[in-house]
Amino acid sequence: MTNTGPPDPRPVHQLLHSLLATEAPAASWHERLLPCSGTLLQFTSRWRDRRAVAAVVAALRSLGQVIFINNPLSGLLLLLALLRQSPTVALFAAFGIVAAHLAAKALGSSWDDRHNGIYGFNGALVGSAIATFADLGPPGAVLLWTLAALGGGALSSVLVHGPGRRLHAATGLPPMTLPFCLVTWGLLAVVTLADVPPLQLHNPAMVPPAGSALQAFLLALPRGFGHVFFCGDLASGWLVLAATAVASPMAAGVGLMGAAIGALAGLASGAAGAVGLGLWSYDSVLSAIAIGGIFHAPTRRSLGAAALAALAASLLTPPLERLMPLGLPALTLSFLVATFATLLVVRRALPTVVPVALHAILTPEEHLRRYLVARRLLNDFRSRLRGAVGGGGWIRLAPSADPALLGRLEELFERLDRDRDGQLSLPELVDGIEPGPSDPAGALARVLAAMDLDGDGAVDRAEFIEVMLRLRRLRDGQERLKRYLIPVDADGDERLDPGEMDRLLGSIGQPPLNRREQLAVFGPEHSGLSWHAFFDRLLLT
């Protein structure tokens, strides 16, 4: 049934936006220091109409997504790492990416998912694994393994698009590298069971480096990154670490923490040789980045969980390798088991550690900024709410505000206050705000009443400046706050109920609302707040 009634009026914070000048968002410190960091989405949008260039950018993003980064410049460094290890590894990774993208397109996947590398990274790993483990020497072997890489890359997209999405819908867990593992195990198992030349599975010889435990530990750090891409070469490991740092210094730091934890676990187990090769570190690198920066914002609690996940990934590697049938490699199985388990445990044991919505994943730096924005806005809101419920009056932001900003707001008030009586009337506010066609005649009167913070029937200079300062904070952080809020909305109705509000407050270290605070926020019926109604509460409480 079509709704023919009048549209809902705009919320107060949207009506007041026209009073504030548009300002470009300030760049963060790492964006100023590393302008090539982040996701560089402009690369994709700029070349979207040029298919060949867009395909190359998508392939480079696919390489980055193997280690949870989405940056084409990082992808270029990763390509150099693969070439340094072996041109064959790089070529077969390209085969896997191309096949994965073509299959994803045929399956009807979204353009954004394909060009952000969501489908290509499992194909890249399938191709790299084939080049690493397959014997390409006998006649005809290259052609047969090329067909296997193309077929395996395509099959990885089928698994991501079908079972992978169903896995996420049922459990909330992303498939990550599970399609790669299943496809690669299947291919290698067929070859092993068939035992028909020229397709012979072999493991490349790796000689443990000689040296002390300290040397093994230091070698494990870059090689832990390199082995994510089957790169045992030390220079390739440094290139993988550099590629991660170019996109996200924080991801590189968290990954180094994971590599160090894995190396220490290996040394404690007496496996110094394998530690020096990075074999105790690569699963830990992936688990640490996943938990401590990608699926959760990097906070003290999530980093603690990331450290435990990294330790679990390293300790699980030897027993899982022994359990593998037919002598198959464990690949990233330890990472998958440790990360899946940690995500489930954190969800149940630490519900206030808010996850990142999968469609909103960017970089650990951006996830941290969302958390810090949410903490600042919610802490301000809670302080004002306590004052309002306790009769302590409203708390002013002006004493700590930038003097230049205060000067601009003073000028704005003077311009609106045409009769110079030191108060804003409804006609004066009408001149400053542009109501839309969906706003009823009483909308601006509602806005004026909301700006009257002390309830004396007039909006004076101090109230106006206070509301504008709050509005500016809210406007600057609104999009980040909304992305932070999405996973808190457990039932997906785009409303916050009291339980969800308490979880939201708990995520930034605040206690739950008491009965009087709940009544002030949700009303006597304790009905949920829409996003816009919640933003109005943040502005006007």
C-alpha positions as CSV (number, residue, x, y, z in Angstrom):
1,M,0.0,0.0,0.0
2,T,1.5,3.4,-1.0
3,N,1.8,6.0,1.7
4,T,0.1,9.2,0.4
5,G,0.4,11.1,3.6
6,P,2.7,14.1,4.1
7,P,6.4,13.3,4.4
8,D,8.0,13.3,7.8
9,P,9.5,16.7,8.8
10,R,13.2,17.0,8.8
11,P,14.9,16.5,12.2
12,V,16.3,19.5,14.0
13,H,19.9,18.9,13.3
14,Q,19.2,18.8,9.5
15,L,17.2,22.0,9.6
16,L,20.0,23.8,11.4
17,H,22.7,22.7,9.0
18,S,22.0,25.6,6.6
19,L,23.3,27.9,9.3
20,L,26.8,26.4,9.3
21,A,29.3,27.0,6.5
22,T,30.4,23.9,4.7
23,E,34.0,22.9,5.6
24,A,36.2,20.2,4.2
25,P,37.0,17.4,6.7
26,A,40.4,17.8,8.3
27,A,43.0,15.2,7.3
28,S,44.4,13.0,10.0
29,W,48.1,12.9,10.9
30,H,48.8,9.8,9.0
31,E,46.9,11.1,5.9
32,R,49.1,14.2,6.0
33,L,52.3,12.1,6.6
34,L,51.3,9.4,4.1
35,P,48.9,10.9,1.5
36,C,49.0,7.5,-0.3
37,S,47.5,5.7,2.7
38,G,43.9,4.6,3.1
39,T,41.9,3.0,0.4
40,L,42.5,5.7,-2.4
41,L,39.0,5.2,-3.7
42,Q,39.6,8.1,-6.1
43,F,41.7,5.7,-8.2
44,T,38.6,3.5,-8.8
45,S,36.2,6.4,-9.4
46,R,38.6,8.2,-11.7
47,W,39.2,5.2,-14.0
48,R,35.8,3.6,-13.8
49,D,34.9,4.3,-17.4
50,R,38.3,3.0,-18.7
51,R,37.8,-0.8,-18.3
52,A,41.4,-1.8,-18.8
53,V,42.8,0.6,-16.2
54,A,39.9,-0.2,-13.8
55,A,40.6,-3.9,-14.1
56,V,44.3,-3.4,-13.3
57,V,43.4,-1.3,-10.2
58,A,40.9,-4.0,-9.1
59,A,43.6,-6.7,-9.5
60,L,46.0,-4.7,-7.3
61,R,43.3,-4.2,-4.7
62,S,42.7,-7.9,-4.8
63,L,46.3,-8.6,-3.8
64,G,46.0,-6.1,-1.0
65,Q,42.8,-7.7,0.4
66,V,44.8,-10.9,1.1
67,I,46.3,-9.0,4.1
68,F,43.2,-6.9,4.8
69,I,44.3,-3.7,2.9
70,N,42.5,-2.1,0.0
71,N,45.0,0.1,-1.7
72,P,46.2,-0.1,-5.3
73,L,49.7,1.3,-4.5
74,S,50.1,-1.4,-1.9
75,G,49.0,-3.9,-4.4
76,L,51.8,-2.8,-6.7
77,L,54.3,-3.4,-3.9
78,L,52.8,-6.8,-3.3
79,L,53.2,-7.6,-7.0
80,L,56.8,-6.7,-6.7
81,A,57.1,-9.0,-3.7
82,L,55.6,-11.9,-5.7
83,L,57.9,-11.1,-8.7
84,R,60.9,-11.1,-6.3
85,Q,59.9,-14.4,-4.9
86,S,59.2,-15.9,-8.4
87,P,57.7,-14.6,-11.6
88,T,55.8,-17.8,-11.8
89,V,54.1,-17.1,-8.5
90,A,53.1,-13.6,-9.7
91,L,51.8,-15.0,-13.0
92,F,49.7,-17.7,-11.4
93,A,48.3,-15.2,-8.9
94,A,47.2,-13.0,-11.8
95,F,45.5,-16.1,-13.4
96,G,43.6,-16.7,-10.2
97,I,42.5,-13.0,-9.9
98,V,41.4,-12.8,-13.5
99,A,39.3,-16.0,-13.3
100,A,37.8,-14.9,-9.9
101,H,36.7,-11.6,-11.3
102,L,35.2,-13.0,-14.5
103,A,33.3,-15.6,-12.5
104,A,32.1,-13.0,-10.0
105,K,30.8,-10.8,-12.8
106,A,29.0,-13.8,-14.3
107,L,27.4,-14.5,-11.0
108,G,26.0,-11.0,-10.8
109,S,28.2,-9.7,-8.0
110,S,28.2,-5.9,-7.4
111,W,30.7,-3.7,-9.2
112,D,31.9,-2.2,-6.0
113,D,32.7,-5.7,-4.5
114,R,34.6,-6.8,-7.5
115,H,36.6,-3.6,-7.9
116,N,37.4,-3.5,-4.2
117,G,39.0,-6.9,-4.4
118,I,36.4,-8.8,-2.3
119,Y,36.3,-11.6,-4.9
120,G,39.8,-11.5,-6.2
121,F,41.9,-12.2,-3.2
122,N,41.0,-15.8,-2.8
123,G,41.8,-16.4,-6.5
124,A,45.2,-14.7,-6.0
125,L,46.0,-17.1,-3.2
126,V,44.8,-20.1,-5.2
127,G,47.2,-19.2,-8.0
128,S,50.1,-18.5,-5.6
129,A,49.6,-21.8,-3.9
130,I,49.6,-23.7,-7.2
131,A,52.8,-22.0,-8.3
132,T,54.3,-22.8,-4.9
133,F,53.4,-26.5,-4.6
134,A,53.0,-27.7,-8.2
135,D,55.8,-29.3,-10.2
136,L,55.8,-27.2,-13.4
137,G,58.9,-28.9,-14.9
138,P,57.5,-31.9,-16.9
139,P,56.1,-31.3,-20.4
140,G,52.5,-30.0,-20.4
141,A,52.5,-29.4,-16.7
142,V,52.4,-25.6,-17.1
143,L,49.3,-25.7,-19.3
144,L,47.5,-28.2,-17.0
145,W,48.3,-26.2,-13.8
146,T,47.3,-22.9,-15.6
147,L,43.9,-24.4,-16.3
148,A,43.8,-25.5,-12.6
149,A,44.6,-22.0,-11.5
150,L,41.9,-20.5,-13.7
151,G,39.4,-23.1,-12.7
152,G,40.3,-22.7,-9.0
153,G,40.1,-18.9,-9.1
154,A,36.7,-19.1,-10.7
155,L,35.5,-21.7,-8.1
156,S,36.7,-19.5,-5.2
157,S,34.3,-16.7,-6.4
158,V,31.5,-19.3,-6.6
159,L,32.2,-20.2,-2.9
160,V,32.4,-16.5,-1.9
161,H,29.2,-15.6,-3.7
162,G,27.2,-18.6,-2.5
163,P,28.3,-20.5,0.7
164,G,30.4,-17.5,1.8
165,R,27.4,-15.2,1.9
166,R,25.2,-17.8,3.6
167,L,27.9,-18.3,6.2
168,H,27.9,-14.6,7.0
169,A,24.1,-14.5,7.1
170,A,23.8,-17.4,9.4
171,T,26.7,-16.7,11.8
172,G,27.9,-13.1,11.1
173,L,31.3,-14.5,10.3
174,P,33.0,-13.4,7.0
175,P,34.4,-16.3,4.8
176,M,37.9,-14.7,4.7
177,T,40.4,-17.2,3.2
178,L,38.1,-20.3,3.6
179,P,37.3,-20.5,-0.1
180,F,41.0,-20.5,-1.0
181,C,41.7,-23.3,1.5
182,L,38.9,-25.5,0.2
183,V,39.7,-25.0,-3.4
184,T,43.4,-25.5,-3.0
185,W,43.0,-28.6,-0.8
186,G,40.6,-30.0,-3.4
187,L,43.0,-29.5,-6.3
188,L,46.1,-30.8,-4.4
189,A,44.1,-33.8,-3.1
190,V,43.1,-34.8,-6.6
191,V,46.7,-34.6,-7.8
192,T,48.0,-36.5,-4.8
193,L,45.4,-39.3,-5.2
194,A,45.7,-39.5,-9.0
195,D,49.5,-39.7,-8.8
196,V,49.7,-39.3,-12.6
197,P,52.7,-37.5,-14.1
198,P,53.3,-34.7,-14.9
199,L,51.1,-33.4,-12.1
200,Q,53.1,-34.1,-9.0
201,L,52.7,-32.3,-5.8
202,H,55.8,-31.2,-4.1
203,N,56.8,-29.0,-1.2
204,P,59.6,-26.5,-2.0
205,A,62.8,-27.0,0.0
206,M,63.2,-24.5,2.7
207,V,66.5,-24.4,4.6
208,P,66.2,-23.0,8.2
209,P,68.6,-20.1,8.7
210,A,71.5,-20.6,11.0
211,G,71.8,-18.2,14.0
212,S,70.6,-17.4,17.5
213,A,67.1,-17.3,18.8
214,L,67.3,-13.5,18.5
215,Q,68.2,-13.7,14.9
216,A,65.3,-16.2,14.3
217,F,62.9,-13.8,16.0
218,L,64.0,-10.8,13.9
219,L,63.8,-12.8,10.7
220,A,60.3,-14.0,11.6
221,L,58.9,-10.5,11.6
222,P,59.2,-9.7,7.8
223,R,59.0,-13.3,6.8
224,G,55.8,-13.7,8.7
225,F,54.3,-11.1,6.4
226,G,55.9,-12.6,3.3
227,H,54.5,-16.1,4.0
228,V,51.0,-14.8,3.8
229,F,51.7,-14.7,0.0
230,F,53.9,-17.9,0.0
231,C,57.0,-15.6,-0.2
232,G,59.9,-17.1,1.8
233,D,62.4,-14.6,0.4
234,L,63.5,-12.1,3.0
235,A,63.3,-9.1,0.6
236,S,59.8,-10.2,-0.4
237,G,58.8,-10.2,3.2
238,W,60.0,-6.7,3.7
239,L,58.1,-5.6,0.6
240,V,54.9,-7.1,2.0
241,L,55.4,-5.3,5.3
242,A,56.1,-2.1,3.4
243,A,52.9,-2.5,1.3
244,T,50.9,-3.0,4.5
245,A,52.4,0.1,6.1
246,V,51.8,2.2,3.0
247,A,48.1,1.6,3.2
248,S,47.8,1.5,7.0
249,P,50.7,2.0,9.5
250,M,48.4,0.8,12.2
251,A,47.7,-2.5,10.4
252,A,51.4,-3.0,9.9
253,G,52.0,-2.3,13.6
254,V,49.3,-4.8,14.7
255,G,50.6,-7.3,12.2
256,L,54.1,-7.0,13.7
257,M,52.6,-7.6,17.1
258,G,51.1,-10.8,15.8
259,A,54.3,-11.9,14.1
260,A,56.2,-11.3,17.3
261,I,53.7,-13.3,19.4
262,G,53.9,-16.2,16.9
263,A,57.7,-16.1,16.8
264,L,57.9,-16.2,20.6
265,A,55.5,-19.1,20.8
266,G,57.6,-21.0,18.3
267,L,60.8,-20.3,20.2
268,A,59.2,-21.4,23.4
269,S,58.2,-24.7,21.6
270,G,61.9,-25.2,20.5
271,A,61.2,-24.6,16.8
272,A,63.8,-21.9,16.2
273,G,64.5,-23.0,12.6
274,A,60.8,-22.8,11.5
275,V,60.5,-19.5,13.4
276,G,63.3,-18.0,11.4
277,L,61.5,-19.0,8.2
278,G,58.4,-17.2,9.3
279,L,56.3,-20.4,9.5
280,W,55.1,-19.6,13.1
281,S,54.2,-16.0,12.3
282,Y,52.1,-15.7,9.1
283,D,48.8,-17.0,10.6
284,S,49.4,-14.8,13.6
285,V,49.9,-11.8,11.4
286,L,46.5,-12.3,9.8
287,S,44.7,-13.1,13.0
288,A,46.1,-10.0,14.8
289,I,45.2,-7.6,12.0
290,A,41.7,-9.2,11.6
291,I,40.8,-8.9,15.3
292,G,42.7,-5.8,16.2
293,G,42.0,-3.5,13.4
294,I,39.6,-4.8,10.7
295,F,36.6,-6.5,12.3
296,H,37.0,-4.3,15.5
297,A,38.4,-0.9,16.0
298,P,41.9,-1.0,17.6
299,T,41.2,-0.4,21.2
300,R,42.8,-1.8,24.4
301,R,40.2,-4.6,24.6
302,S,40.3,-5.5,20.9
303,L,44.1,-5.5,20.8
304,G,44.1,-7.8,23.8
305,A,41.8,-10.1,22.0
306,A,44.0,-9.8,18.9
307,A,47.1,-10.8,20.9
308,L,45.2,-13.9,22.2
309,A,44.1,-14.8,18.6
310,A,47.6,-14.4,17.3
311,L,48.9,-16.8,20.1
312,A,46.1,-19.3,19.3
313,A,46.9,-19.2,15.6
314,S,50.6,-20.0,16.2
315,L,50.0,-22.7,18.7
316,L,47.3,-24.4,16.5
317,T,49.6,-24.6,13.5
318,P,51.6,-27.8,14.4
319,P,48.6,-29.9,15.5
320,L,46.5,-28.9,12.6
321,E,49.3,-29.7,10.2
322,R,49.6,-33.2,11.7
323,L,45.8,-33.7,11.2
324,M,45.8,-32.8,7.5
325,P,45.1,-35.8,5.4
326,L,47.4,-36.9,2.5
327,G,50.1,-34.7,3.7
328,L,48.3,-31.6,2.4
329,P,49.5,-28.2,3.7
330,A,47.5,-26.5,6.4
331,L,47.6,-23.2,4.4
332,T,45.7,-20.5,6.5
333,L,43.7,-23.0,8.5
334,S,45.2,-21.9,11.9
335,F,44.3,-18.3,11.1
336,L,40.7,-19.2,10.2
337,V,40.1,-21.4,13.3
338,A,41.7,-18.8,15.7
339,T,40.0,-15.8,14.1
340,F,36.5,-17.4,13.9
341,A,36.8,-18.6,17.5
342,T,37.9,-15.2,18.7
343,L,35.1,-13.4,16.9
344,L,32.5,-15.7,18.5
345,V,34.1,-15.4,21.9
346,V,34.3,-11.6,21.8
347,R,30.7,-11.4,20.6
348,R,29.5,-13.3,23.6
349,A,32.0,-12.5,26.4
350,L,32.7,-8.8,25.4
351,P,29.4,-7.6,23.8
352,T,30.5,-4.0,24.4
353,V,33.4,-4.5,21.9
354,V,31.4,-3.2,18.9
355,P,32.3,-4.9,15.6
356,V,32.8,-3.1,12.3
357,A,30.0,-3.7,9.8
358,L,31.4,-5.7,6.9
359,H,30.2,-3.1,4.3
360,A,31.8,-0.3,6.3
361,I,35.3,-1.9,6.6
362,L,38.1,0.5,5.6
363,T,41.4,0.8,7.6
364,P,42.2,0.4,11.3
365,E,42.9,4.2,11.3
366,E,39.4,5.0,10.1
367,H,37.9,2.4,12.5
368,L,39.7,4.1,15.4
369,R,38.5,7.5,14.3
370,R,34.9,6.3,14.3
371,Y,35.4,4.9,17.8
372,L,37.0,8.2,19.1
373,V,34.2,10.3,17.5
374,A,31.6,8.1,19.1
375,R,33.3,8.3,22.5
376,R,33.6,12.1,22.4
377,L,30.0,12.6,21.3
378,L,28.5,10.1,23.7
379,N,30.6,11.3,26.6
380,D,29.4,14.8,26.0
381,F,25.8,13.6,25.7
382,R,26.0,11.6,28.9
383,S,27.4,14.5,30.8
384,R,24.7,16.8,29.6
385,L,22.0,14.1,30.3
386,R,23.2,13.8,33.9
387,G,23.0,17.6,34.3
388,A,19.5,17.8,32.8
389,V,18.1,14.9,34.9
390,G,19.8,16.2,38.0
391,G,18.8,19.8,37.5
392,G,22.3,21.0,37.1
393,G,21.7,23.0,34.0
394,W,23.5,22.7,30.6
395,I,27.2,22.4,30.2
396,R,28.9,24.9,27.9
397,L,31.4,24.0,25.2
398,A,32.3,27.7,24.5
399,P,35.0,28.0,27.2
400,S,37.1,25.3,25.4
401,A,36.1,26.3,21.8
402,D,38.5,27.9,19.2
403,P,38.3,31.7,19.6
404,A,38.2,32.1,15.8
405,L,35.2,29.8,15.6
406,L,33.5,31.6,18.5
407,G,34.0,34.9,16.6
408,R,32.3,33.5,13.5
409,L,29.4,32.3,15.5
410,E,29.1,35.7,17.2
411,E,28.9,37.3,13.8
412,L,26.3,34.8,12.7
413,F,24.1,35.6,15.7
414,E,24.5,39.4,15.1
415,R,23.4,38.9,11.5
416,L,20.3,36.9,12.5
417,D,19.4,39.2,15.5
418,R,18.0,42.0,13.3
419,D,16.2,43.9,16.1
420,R,19.4,43.8,18.2
421,D,17.5,42.7,21.4
422,G,20.0,39.9,22.1
423,Q,17.4,37.1,21.4
424,L,16.3,35.2,18.3
425,S,12.7,35.3,17.3
426,L,10.9,33.0,15.0
427,P,10.9,35.4,12.0
428,E,14.6,36.0,12.5
429,L,15.3,32.3,12.5
430,V,13.2,31.9,9.3
431,D,15.5,34.3,7.5
432,G,18.5,32.1,8.4
433,I,17.1,28.6,7.8
434,E,15.8,27.3,4.5
435,P,13.0,24.9,5.3
436,G,12.3,22.3,2.6
437,P,9.0,21.4,1.1
438,S,8.5,18.6,3.5
439,D,8.8,20.8,6.6
440,P,5.4,21.9,8.0
441,A,4.8,25.5,9.1
442,G,5.5,24.6,12.7
443,A,8.9,23.0,12.0
444,L,10.9,26.2,12.7
445,A,8.9,26.9,15.8
446,R,9.9,23.5,17.0
447,V,13.5,24.2,16.2
448,L,13.4,27.5,18.1
449,A,11.9,25.8,21.1
450,A,14.6,23.1,21.0
451,M,17.3,25.7,21.0
452,D,15.9,27.3,24.2
453,L,18.2,25.2,26.5
454,D,17.2,26.8,29.8
455,G,13.5,26.8,29.0
456,D,13.0,30.6,29.6
457,G,11.1,31.1,26.3
458,A,13.9,32.8,24.5
459,V,17.1,31.9,22.6
460,D,19.9,34.2,23.7
461,R,23.4,34.5,22.4
462,A,24.9,31.9,24.7
463,E,22.3,29.3,23.9
464,F,22.6,29.9,20.1
465,I,26.4,29.6,20.3
466,E,26.2,26.4,22.4
467,V,23.8,24.7,20.0
468,M,25.9,25.7,17.0
469,L,29.1,24.3,18.7
470,R,27.2,21.1,19.4
471,L,25.9,21.0,15.8
472,R,29.3,21.5,14.4
473,R,30.7,18.6,16.4
474,L,27.8,16.4,15.4
475,R,28.0,17.3,11.7
476,D,31.7,16.6,11.6
477,G,31.3,13.2,13.2
478,Q,27.8,12.2,12.2
479,E,28.7,9.9,9.3
480,R,31.4,8.1,11.4
481,L,29.1,7.8,14.4
482,K,26.4,6.3,12.2
483,R,28.8,3.7,10.8
484,Y,29.9,2.9,14.3
485,L,26.2,2.5,15.4
486,I,25.2,0.1,12.7
487,P,26.4,-3.1,14.4
488,V,24.9,-2.0,17.7
489,D,21.4,-2.2,16.0
490,A,21.1,-5.9,16.7
491,D,17.6,-6.3,15.2
492,G,18.4,-4.2,12.1
493,D,15.4,-1.8,12.5
494,E,17.5,1.3,12.3
495,R,16.3,2.3,15.8
496,L,18.1,2.3,19.1
497,D,16.1,0.7,22.0
498,P,17.2,1.0,25.7
499,G,19.2,-2.2,25.6
500,E,21.1,-1.2,22.5
501,M,21.8,2.2,24.0
502,D,23.3,0.6,27.1
503,R,25.5,-1.6,24.8
504,L,26.6,1.6,22.9
505,L,27.4,3.4,26.1
506,G,29.3,0.4,27.4
507,S,31.5,0.3,24.3
508,I,33.0,3.7,25.3
509,G,33.2,2.9,29.0
510,Q,30.0,4.5,30.2
511,P,27.6,2.7,32.6
512,P,24.0,1.9,31.5
513,L,21.3,4.6,31.8
514,N,19.5,4.7,35.1
515,R,15.7,4.9,35.2
516,R,15.4,8.7,35.2
517,E,17.9,8.9,32.3
518,Q,16.0,6.3,30.3
519,L,12.8,8.2,30.8
520,A,14.4,11.4,29.6
521,V,15.8,9.8,26.5
522,F,13.1,7.3,25.5
523,G,10.0,8.6,27.1
524,P,7.5,6.7,29.4
525,E,6.9,4.0,26.7
526,H,10.6,3.3,26.3
527,S,10.1,3.2,22.5
528,G,13.2,3.1,20.3
529,L,14.8,6.2,18.7
530,S,15.4,6.5,15.0
531,W,18.9,7.5,13.9
532,H,17.8,11.1,13.3
533,A,15.9,11.2,16.6
534,F,19.0,10.0,18.4
535,F,21.1,12.6,16.7
536,D,18.6,15.3,17.8
537,R,19.0,13.9,21.4
538,L,22.8,14.3,21.1
539,L,22.4,17.8,19.9
540,L,19.7,19.1,22.2
541,T,20.1,17.2,25.5
